[in-house]
Amino acid sequence: MSEAEAGGVDIGPLDIGRVMAALPHRYPMLLVDRVEELVIDRRIVAIKAVSMNEEFFQGHFPGRPIMPGVLQVEALAQAAGVLAVESLGLAGSGKLVYFMSIDGVKFRKPVMPGCLLRLEVEFIQKRSRVCKFAGKAMLDGEVATECEFTAMIADPPQP
């Protein structure tokens, strides 16, 4: 049975404009370039094109550029943010998605310039203000990074 038949609604793919409508992040912190699949209330598959032009490669590490693990986790969290915002109908609302916890992080393969990092995230638990996710960053079908994390939906700051 397909996910659509099981009650999920697939709204992917989403281009960068739609990603930016869901997330407040901008260069150099926007780490999701495209959404391949998004099944409301279930899962998302997004892409981060890792380029040598990323600012962090200047110092991490000269001569052996590797994407910092914390930024890989951040990319997973941003993909989860798109999933949460779209699933809860909050796109364009200005609501923010904040980390609350990160658990069981494992880094299995280095992520280098020229890679297409496939971000696979699914809901473990979803409530109106707090969501728990499981995520994997994949390189050529192999797990590069995996973790579980919890995030909360918050109102935008008041001016």
N, C-alpha and C positions, 0 to 999 in steps of 0.2 A: 504494500500500500504506500503510495506517495505521501509526502508530508501535507500537500494540499488536500488530499483525500482524508487525511487524519485530522484536519481542522486547521493546519497552519496555512498562512497566506504568504507566498513568496513574492517580495516586491523588488528583488534585485534584477539586474545590476543597477548600481547607483554611481553616477559620475562624481567628479571632485566637487562640483557645485552643490550637489545634494549632500555630500559628506560635510561640506563646510556649513550648510544650513543646519545640520544636526549637532555640530561641534563648535565650541568657541575658539578652538586652537587655530593658530596661524603660524606661518613660517617664523622661526625654524622648528616650532614644536608640533606642527601638524604631521602626524606619522601614519596616516591612512590616505592612500592615493585613490583607491577605488574599492567599491564593494561588488563582489562577484555574485553573492547570494545573500539574501536576508529573508529568513522565515520568521514572521512576527511571532513573538512569544516563545521562540525556540532557539534559533542560532543565526550566526552570521559568518560569512567567509569574505575577508577583505584582503587587499594587497598593499604592501609597502614596497615600493621600488627603491632599493638601497643604492644610492649614487655616491660616487667618490666626492661629489660636491657638498656632501653633508658636513656641516661645520665641525662636528665632533671628531671627524677623521683627522683633523689637523693635529690633534694631540692624543688620539686613542687608536692606534699607537703609530708614531712615525716609523715608516718602513714595514709595518705589519698592521694595516688598518682593520680594526674589528669594531662592529657596532656594540656599544656598551649594553650589557645585559639589562640594566635598569631601563634603557630606552626600548628594548624589545618588550619588556613587561608593559611599559607605557603604551606602545603600539597596540598590544592586546587590549589594554584598558580603553583606548580610544575606540577600537572596534566594538567593544562591549558598550561603550557610551552611545554609539550609533544604534546598536541593537536596542538598548533600553529606551532611548528617546523615541525611536520609531515605534516600538512595541507599546509604549505608554501614550502615544499620540502627542508628544511634547515638542516635535520639531518646530523651530521658530519661536518657541516660548521663552527662550533665554535661560531655561533651567540648566543647571550644571550638574555633572556627575563627578563626585569626589570619591577617591579611594578611602576605604575604611580599614581594610586589611588585605594582606597578600600572604598566601600560604603555599607551602610545598613547592617553591620555585626550584626548577632544575634547568641548568644550561647544559645542553648536550652537544651542540655544534657551534663553531664560530660563524658569525654572520659578517660577510665581507662585501665590499663594494661590488656592484654588478648583480647582486642577488635580487630575486623577487621573493620577498618574505610573505608567505601565505598565512594569514591570521585567522584561525578557526576558534570561535568562541561560542559557547552555549550557556543558556541559563541553567543553573542548578536550582535556584529558588528566586521567585519574583514576587515582590510586594509593591505597594504603591510608592514607597520611599526608599526601600533597601532591597538590593538585588545581589545575588551571589552567582558567580560565573566560573566556568572551567575554560581555560584557554591553552591553545598550542600554536606556536609559531613554527611553520614548516618550511624546509628548504628541500626542494626536489623530492618530495614525498617522505622525508625524514624529519623527525622532531628536532628542532634546534633549541626551543625553550618551551617549558610547560609550567602551569601554575593554576591555582584557584585564587580568586580574589572577590572581595565584597566591596560594593560601592553604594553611596547614598545619593539620592536625587535632592538637590538643594535649590532654593530660590536664588536668582541672581542678586549680586550685591546692590544695595540701594545707593544712588548717587548722593 
